[in-house]
């Protein structure tokens, strides 16, 4: 089956279909990617912290946005891995590099999360 570029949905139907595709992808990730499930736990912890701790609005924004950014990066990393595997399962240095670069992006997103959360906790509990 080929994609028909001349008969794409428009308007509200496009939005509904896009949301459905997004939910399908999130469902697939939750079922098939252990790293994504672990990062969903981090998002859940961030939500609980925002509800249970008297963080400022900006601190809550940092907690949630860094957790969401980590999820976003994991999704992009998984997309890279899927594309590489779709093209070829052959071991190739460029395939390895592409997957390693995606993994490095997740590592950087995790570092951003750690820095952001450390700042939030420091400001909340160790300053007057």
Secondary structure, DSSP 8 states (H G I E B T S, - for coil): ----TTS---HHHHHHHHHHHHHHHHHHHHHH-HHHHHHHHHHHHHHHHHHHS---HHHHHHHHHHHHHHHHHHHHHHHHHHHHHHH--S--HHHHHHHHHHHHHHHHHHHHHHHHHHHHHHHHHS--
